[in-house]
Amino acid sequence: MDRQTKLIVFFFCLIKLSLHLIADYHSGFQGDELIHIETGNHLAFGYMEFPPLISIVAFIQNVFNSDSVFVHHLFPHLCSILIMFYVAKIVLFLGGKEKALILALLAIIIAPGFERSQQLFQPVVFSQLFWTINFYYFLVYSKTLENKNLWLLTIFSIIGFLFKYDSLFFIFGLSGLLFFKKTRNALIQQKFWKNILVFLLAISPNIIWQFQNNFPFFQMMHRLKETQLEKLNSAEIITDLFISINPLNSIFILLPAILFFILTKEKFLKIIGVGVLLSFMALLINKGKAYYFYPIILTLIPFGAVFWQIFVFNKKRWIFYPLTIILLFGAILIPFGMPVYSLNKYIQRVYPYEKLEIEGGSYGIKFDEYYSDQKWEKTLSAIKTVYDSLPSNEKTEALIWAKHYSQAGILKLKKEKYNLPNAFSYHGSFYIWSPNQGEIPKTIIAFRESKEDGKSFFEPYFESVIPVKTIYNPYAKKEDELYQTIFICKQPKQDFKQLKQQFSKRIFE
């Protein structure tokens, strides 16, 4: 990169980071983040819902012993910057110059789907980063056929897989290399079976862990298909994707990217086009949600930007300026993807355009990080009140049973701040960390999202289940999330070993 190119990349990275830091200031934790944070306290070769590498990142963040959003978003912010950097590298590798670079990086900034998915501490942002890195080396290898680039592709594919299993869709796209004689002969000459062997050996500890635990990931995916994915159709997925990456990007960047593959005469780019198409179709057939496609969109953006430079700007340079202004108008959608506004300002300016009508709710806000600080403050304060009301002999042994992993996660994260006892749950990966044996204390504080009639969930396991407090959440996006009720459960009917066995088939319910 020359000096001017570096300044452009630095400028857009600074804007990107600034938006994320503003969002940190205005937001709390999204529910799924809490289980990923807790994995840092339970390093292992696998987890019920995702591969193991995110636990290493969580472990590093947990060294700060902090419950702040900013600390637990350090690595997502770093990933978002590195994504910008590698998109820039792809643009430059394709022969793009400053104008193409500006279009590509601006397209990322204005995409509300990218903003949120790259804001949260989830495997999604790591998947996007390593998919983008892998794609860069896919490009380089397809052009140079150098063995070192094949090995870099192998290494980063391993890392990508160990962050999120959807990297298999990228690896499936790599099979496009076998469709072309030149690349197929190169792979055979370079004994690419060695790369496959190294990949399989590197991921084997996670596969063995899954085997030893009866492949819980497949159980989760089966549950996810039953409750969510089976309800999706291709038209809905494409429509959601069109909107979430910003309609202006869809029209002025993605359509030109498709035209680029059609018009280019570079043979190695035909290979890339086949690879992208294979990955996209595999995801579509498997009814992936819109955000599952974001890594593919990130890799298409450079082609759309370079299309304008090669086929348009070289003849009519002035078109760059109105096109850039049009894309800049897309920035009005940024607040729809990340909390750059405070909750009150969001309700005034953004909520009217995406509100959800929830019977019994005051607002139906799409993303819980906008209001989660308020929600958890009320809930944990109420649990603290209930805990403090227990007789001293019961407080000594009392535990908290959280129905959902996000509830267990916030209890673990905020335990010291509220001086609460240990929490356990049988939901998701918290099932692994729940007690394996021993007598259940005579008094358990339990809570779940429900009204008082939610006690039926706990009644099979205790002689007495009494609802003591109900907390109302006016911002809930679903009717069954409007209330959280706290129960005092006494006289358990079994021990921890028996209880865990009873939940062994209900981990994702």
C-alpha positions in Angstrom: 0.0 0.0 0.0 1.2 3.5 -0.8 0.8 6.4 1.6 -2.5 7.6 0.1 -4.0 4.1 0.2 -2.9 3.7 3.9 -4.6 7.0 4.8 -7.9 5.9 3.2 -7.9 2.6 5.0 -6.9 4.3 8.3 -9.7 6.9 7.9 -12.4 4.3 7.3 -11.1 2.1 10.1 -11.2 5.1 12.5 -14.9 5.8 11.5 -15.7 2.1 12.0 -14.1 1.9 15.4 -15.7 5.2 16.5 -19.2 3.8 15.6 -18.5 0.7 17.7 -17.3 2.6 20.7 -20.4 4.9 20.6 -22.5 1.8 20.4 -20.7 0.3 23.5 -21.5 3.4 25.4 -25.2 3.1 24.6 -25.7 -0.6 24.9 -25.7 -3.5 27.3 -25.0 -7.2 26.5 -27.0 -9.1 23.9 -28.2 -12.4 25.4 -26.0 -14.8 23.4 -22.9 -12.9 24.3 -23.2 -13.9 28.0 -22.7 -17.6 27.3 -19.6 -16.9 25.1 -18.1 -14.8 27.9 -18.6 -17.6 30.4 -16.7 -20.1 28.1 -13.5 -18.3 29.1 -13.9 -19.8 32.6 -14.4 -23.3 31.2 -11.7 -23.9 28.5 -12.4 -27.1 26.6 -12.1 -28.7 23.2 -15.8 -28.1 22.5 -19.1 -26.7 23.6 -22.7 -27.6 22.9 -23.4 -24.8 20.4 -20.1 -23.8 18.8 -16.4 -24.7 18.4 -13.8 -24.0 21.1 -11.6 -21.1 19.9 -14.0 -18.3 21.2 -13.3 -19.5 24.7 -9.6 -18.6 24.3 -10.6 -15.1 23.4 -13.1 -15.0 26.3 -10.4 -16.2 28.6 -8.1 -13.3 27.6 -10.9 -10.7 28.0 -11.8 -12.3 31.4 -8.3 -11.5 32.7 -9.5 -7.9 33.1 -12.1 -9.2 35.6 -14.5 -6.7 34.2 -18.3 -6.8 33.5 -18.1 -3.8 31.1 -19.4 -4.0 27.5 -16.2 -2.3 26.2 -13.8 -4.9 27.7 -15.8 -7.8 26.3 -16.0 -6.2 22.9 -12.2 -5.6 22.5 -11.8 -8.6 20.1 -14.9 -8.0 18.1 -13.7 -4.4 17.5 -10.3 -5.7 16.5 -11.9 -8.1 14.1 -14.0 -5.4 12.5 -10.9 -3.4 11.8 -9.1 -6.4 10.3 -12.1 -7.1 8.1 -11.7 -3.6 6.7 -8.0 -4.2 6.2 -8.5 -7.5 4.3 -11.3 -6.2 2.2 -8.9 -3.4 1.2 -6.2 -6.0 0.3 -8.7 -7.8 -1.9 -9.6 -4.6 -3.7 -5.9 -3.8 -4.3 -5.2 -7.4 -5.4 -7.9 -7.1 -8.0 -6.3 -4.0 -9.4 -8.5 -1.5 -7.6 -7.2 2.0 -6.8 -8.3 4.7 -4.4 -11.8 5.2 -5.7 -12.6 1.5 -5.6 -11.1 1.3 -2.1 -13.4 4.2 -0.9 -16.5 2.5 -2.4 -15.7 -0.9 -0.8 -15.0 0.4 2.7 -17.9 2.8 2.6 -20.2 -0.1 1.6 -19.2 -1.9 4.8 -19.7 1.2 7.0 -23.3 1.7 5.8 -24.5 -1.9 6.0 -26.6 -2.2 9.2 -26.2 -6.0 9.2 -22.4 -5.7 9.3 -22.6 -3.1 12.1 -24.5 -5.4 14.5 -22.9 -8.7 13.6 -19.4 -7.1 14.0 -20.3 -5.4 17.3 -21.2 -8.4 19.5 -19.0 -10.9 21.2 -20.2 -13.9 19.2 -18.5 -16.4 16.8 -20.2 -14.5 13.9 -17.6 -11.7 13.7 -14.7 -14.2 13.9 -16.3 -16.2 11.1 -16.6 -13.1 8.9 -12.9 -12.2 9.6 -11.5 -15.6 8.8 -13.8 -16.1 5.8 -12.5 -12.8 4.4 -8.8 -13.8 5.1 -9.4 -17.2 3.6 -11.0 -15.6 0.5 -7.9 -13.4 0.1 -5.7 -16.4 0.0 -8.2 -18.3 -2.2 -7.7 -15.4 -4.7 -4.0 -15.4 -4.4 -3.6 -19.1 -4.8 -6.0 -19.3 -7.8 -3.8 -16.7 -9.6 -0.3 -17.8 -8.5 -0.8 -21.5 -7.7 2.0 -21.2 -5.1 2.1 -23.9 -2.5 2.8 -21.5 0.3 -0.6 -19.8 -0.4 -2.3 -23.2 -0.3 -0.8 -23.8 3.2 -1.9 -20.3 4.4 -5.4 -21.1 3.1 -5.3 -24.4 5.0 -4.1 -22.8 8.3 -6.7 -20.0 8.2 -9.4 -22.5 7.2 -8.6 -24.5 10.4 -8.8 -21.3 12.5 -12.1 -20.3 10.9 -13.6 -23.8 11.5 -12.6 -23.7 15.1 -14.4 -20.4 15.6 -17.6 -21.3 13.7 -18.7 -24.4 11.8 -20.2 -22.4 8.9 -16.7 -22.2 7.5 -17.5 -25.6 6.0 -19.6 -23.7 3.5 -16.5 -21.7 2.5 -14.5 -25.0 2.3 -17.2 -26.4 0.1 -16.7 -23.4 -2.3 -13.0 -24.3 -2.5 -14.1 -27.4 -4.4 -14.4 -25.0 -7.4 -10.6 -25.4 -7.7 -11.2 -29.0 -8.9 -13.5 -27.9 -11.8 -10.6 -26.3 -13.7 -7.8 -28.4 -15.2 -4.9 -26.0 -14.4 -5.8 -25.7 -10.7 -6.7 -29.4 -10.4 -3.3 -30.4 -11.8 -1.5 -27.9 -9.5 -3.4 -29.4 -6.4 -2.4 -32.9 -7.4 1.2 -32.0 -8.1 1.4 -30.2 -4.7 -0.2 -33.3 -3.0 -3.1 -31.4 -1.5 -4.2 -34.5 0.4 -1.5 -33.4 2.9 -3.5 -30.2 3.4 -6.7 -32.1 3.9 -4.9 -34.4 6.4 -3.5 -31.5 8.4 -6.9 -29.9 8.5 -8.6 -33.0 9.8 -5.9 -33.6 12.4 -6.1 -30.0 13.6 -9.9 -30.2 14.1 -9.9 -33.7 15.4 -9.9 -32.8 19.2 -13.2 -30.9 18.6 -14.7 -33.8 16.6 -13.7 -36.2 19.3 -15.3 -34.0 21.9 -18.5 -33.9 19.9 -18.4 -37.7 19.6 -17.9 -38.1 23.3 -20.8 -35.8 24.0 -23.2 -37.4 21.5 -22.8 -34.6 18.9 -24.8 -31.9 20.7 -24.2 -29.5 17.8 -26.5 -31.6 15.6 -29.0 -31.7 18.4 -29.0 -27.9 18.5 -29.2 -27.6 14.7 -32.2 -30.0 14.7 -33.9 -27.9 17.3 -33.0 -24.7 15.4 -34.5 -26.1 12.2 -37.7 -27.1 14.0 -38.2 -23.7 15.6 -36.7 -21.3 13.1 -35.0 -22.4 9.9 -37.9 -24.6 8.6 -40.1 -21.6 8.6 -37.8 -19.7 6.2 -38.0 -19.7 2.5 -35.5 -18.6 -0.1 -37.5 -15.4 -1.0 -37.6 -14.3 2.6 -33.9 -15.0 3.1 -32.9 -13.0 -0.1 -35.3 -10.1 0.9 -33.9 -9.9 4.4 -30.3 -10.0 3.0 -31.1 -7.3 0.5 -32.3 -5.0 3.3 -29.8 -5.8 6.0 -26.8 -5.1 3.9 -28.4 -1.8 2.8 -30.5 -1.7 -0.4 -28.1 0.8 -1.9 -25.3 -1.7 -1.5 -27.4 -4.4 -3.0 -28.1 -2.2 -6.1 -24.9 -0.3 -6.6 -22.3 -2.8 -5.3 -23.6 -6.4 -5.4 -25.2 -6.2 -8.8 -22.0 -4.8 -10.3 -20.0 -7.6 -8.5 -22.1 -10.2 -10.4 -21.5 -8.3 -13.7 -17.8 -8.3 -12.9 -17.7 -12.1 -12.9 -19.6 -12.2 -16.1 -17.5 -9.6 -17.9 -14.0 -10.4 -16.6 -11.6 -12.3 -18.9 -9.3 -13.4 -16.1 -9.5 -17.2 -15.9 -8.6 -17.4 -12.3 -11.5 -15.1 -11.4 -13.9 -17.6 -13.1 -12.6 -20.1 -10.5 -13.4 -17.6 -7.7 -16.9 -17.0 -9.2 -17.6 -20.8 -9.1 -16.4 -21.0 -5.5 -18.6 -18.1 -4.4 -21.6 -19.6 -6.2 -21.1 -23.0 -4.6 -20.9 -21.5 -1.1 -24.0 -19.3 -1.7 -26.1 -22.1 -3.0 -25.1 -24.5 -0.2 -26.2 -21.9 2.3 -29.4 -21.2 0.5 -30.3 -24.8 0.2 -29.7 -25.3 3.9 -32.0 -22.3 4.6 -29.3 -20.2 6.3 -30.5 -17.0 8.0 -29.6 -13.7 6.3 -26.6 -13.1 8.5 -25.1 -16.5 7.6 -24.5 -14.9 4.1 -22.6 -11.9 5.4 -19.1 -13.4 4.9 -20.0 -14.0 1.3 -21.2 -10.5 0.8 -18.0 -9.1 2.3 -16.0 -11.0 -0.3 -18.3 -9.8 -3.1 -18.0 -6.1 -2.2 -14.5 -5.6 -3.6 -15.6 -7.0 -7.0 -18.5 -4.5 -7.1 -16.2 -1.6 -6.2 -13.5 -2.7 -8.8 -16.2 -3.1 -11.5 -16.9 0.6 -11.2 -13.3 1.5 -11.6 -12.5 -0.8 -14.5 -15.6 -0.5 -16.5 -16.9 3.0 -15.6 -14.4 5.3 -13.9 -11.7 4.7 -16.5 -14.1 6.3 -19.1 -16.2 8.6 -17.0 -14.3 9.6 -13.8 -17.0 12.0 -12.7 -19.5 9.2 -11.9 -17.5 8.4 -8.8 -18.8 11.6 -7.1 -22.5 11.1 -7.4 -22.2 7.4 -6.7 -20.3 8.1 -3.5 -23.0 10.7 -2.5 -25.7 8.1 -3.1 -23.9 5.5 -0.9 -23.4 8.1 1.8 -27.1 8.5 2.0 -27.2 4.9 3.1 -25.6 5.9 6.4 -29.1 6.8 7.6 -29.6 3.0 8.2 -26.6 2.7 10.6 -28.9 3.2 13.7 -31.0 0.3 12.5 -28.0 -2.0 13.0 -26.2 -0.8 16.1 -27.1 1.4 19.1 -25.4 4.7 18.1 -28.4 6.4 19.8 -29.4 6.2 23.4 -32.5 4.1 24.1 -34.7 7.2 24.3 -33.4 8.7 21.1 -33.7 5.3 19.4 -37.4 5.1 20.4 -38.0 8.6 19.0 -36.1 8.3 15.7 -35.7 4.6 14.8 -38.4 2.6 16.6 -41.3 4.0 14.6 -39.9 2.4 11.5 -39.3 -1.1 12.9 -41.6 -1.4 15.9 -43.1 -4.7 16.8 -46.6 -4.7 18.2 -46.5 -7.0 21.3 -49.7 -7.5 23.2 -49.1 -6.4 26.7 -45.8 -4.6 25.9 -45.2 -0.9 25.7 -42.5 -1.3 23.0 -41.4 -4.2 20.9 -37.7 -3.4 20.4 -35.9 -5.6 17.9 -32.5 -5.9 19.6 -32.2 -6.6 23.3 -28.8 -4.9 23.7 -30.7 -1.5 23.5 -32.4 -2.2 26.8 -30.6 -5.1 28.5 -28.8 -3.0 31.1 -32.2 -1.9 32.4 -33.7 -5.3 32.2 -30.8 -7.1 34.1 -30.5 -4.3 36.7 -34.2 -4.8 37.7 -33.9 -8.6 37.6 -30.7 -8.9 39.5 -31.8 -6.4 42.1 -35.0 -8.4 42.6 -33.0 -11.7 42.9 -30.8 -10.0 45.4 -33.8 -8.9 47.5 -35.2 -12.5 47.5 -31.8 -13.9 48.4 -31.3 -11.5 51.3 -34.8 -12.4 52.6 -33.8 -16.0 53.2 -33.0 -17.2 56.7 -29.3 -17.3 57.3 -29.1 -21.1 57.4 -30.8 -21.3 54.0 -28.6 -18.5 52.4 -25.4 -20.5 53.2 -26.3 -23.3 50.9 -28.7 -21.6 48.4 -28.1 -21.7 44.7 -29.8 -20.0 41.7 -31.3 -22.1 38.9 -31.6 -20.1 35.7 -33.9 -21.5 33.0 -32.0 -19.8 30.0 -28.3 -19.6 29.4 -28.4 -15.8 29.1 -29.9 -15.6 32.6 -27.2 -17.9 33.9 -24.6 -15.9 32.1 -25.5 -12.6 33.6 -25.6 -14.1 37.0 -22.1 -15.4 36.6 -20.9 -12.1 35.2 -22.5 -9.9 37.9 -22.2 -12.3 40.8 -19.7 -10.3 42.8 -21.3 -7.0 42.1 -24.6 -8.2 43.6 -23.1 -10.6 46.1 -25.2 -13.5 44.9 -24.7 -17.3 45.3 -23.6 -19.5 42.4 -25.9 -20.1 39.5 -26.5 -23.1 37.4 -28.6 -24.0 34.3 -29.3 -26.9 32.1 -29.7 -24.9 29.0 -27.0 -25.0 26.2 -23.4 -25.3 27.3 -24.4 -24.5 30.9 -25.6 -28.1 31.0 -21.9 -29.2 30.9 -21.0 -26.9 33.8 -23.9 -27.8 36.0 -23.3 -29.9 39.2 -22.8 -33.6 38.4 -23.6 -35.1 41.8 -24.4 -34.3 45.4 -27.5 -33.3 47.3 -29.5 -30.3 46.1 -29.8 -27.6 48.7 -33.1 -27.5 50.5 -33.8 -24.0 49.1 -33.2 -23.0 45.4 -33.9 -19.6 43.9 -35.2 -20.2 40.4 -36.2 -17.8 37.7 -37.3 -17.9 34.1 -39.1 -15.7 31.5 -42.8 -16.2 32.3 -45.6 -15.0 34.6 -46.3 -16.8 37.8 -47.8 -19.8 36.0 -44.2 -20.5 34.8 -43.7 -22.5 38.1 -45.0 -25.6 36.2 -41.5 -25.9 34.8 -39.9 -26.3 38.2 -42.8 -28.2 40.0 -41.7 -31.7 38.9 -38.4 -31.3 40.8 -39.5 -29.8 44.1 -42.3 -30.3 46.6 -42.8 -26.6 46.9 -42.5 -23.9 44.2 -43.6 -20.4 45.2 -43.5 -17.4 42.9 -42.2 -14.4 44.9 -41.4 -11.6 42.4 -42.3 -10.8 38.8 -40.3 -8.3 36.8 -42.0 -6.6 33.8 -40.0 -5.8 30.6 -41.8 -3.1 28.6 -39.3 -3.5 25.7 -39.6 -7.2 25.0 -39.9 -8.2 21.3 -41.9 -11.4 22.2 -44.9 -11.9 24.4 -43.3 -14.7 26.4 -40.3 -12.3 27.2 -42.5 -9.6 28.9 -42.1 -11.0 32.3 -39.4 -12.8 34.4 -40.6 -14.5 37.5 -38.5 -15.5 40.6 -39.5 -18.6 42.5 -38.4 -20.1 45.8 -38.2 -23.8 45.4 -37.9 -26.1 48.5 -37.7 -29.8 49.2 -36.0 -31.2 46.1 -37.3 -34.6 44.9 -33.9 -35.8 43.6 -30.2 -35.1 43.7 -28.1 -33.3 41.1 -27.1 -36.5 39.3 -30.7 -37.5 38.7 -31.7 -33.9 37.8 -28.9 -33.7 35.2 -30.0 -37.0 33.7 -33.6 -35.8 33.4 -32.4 -32.8 31.3 -30.0 -34.7 29.1 -32.5 -34.7 26.2 -33.8 -31.1 26.9 -30.6 -29.1 26.6 -31.9 -26.8 23.9 -35.5 -26.4 25.1 
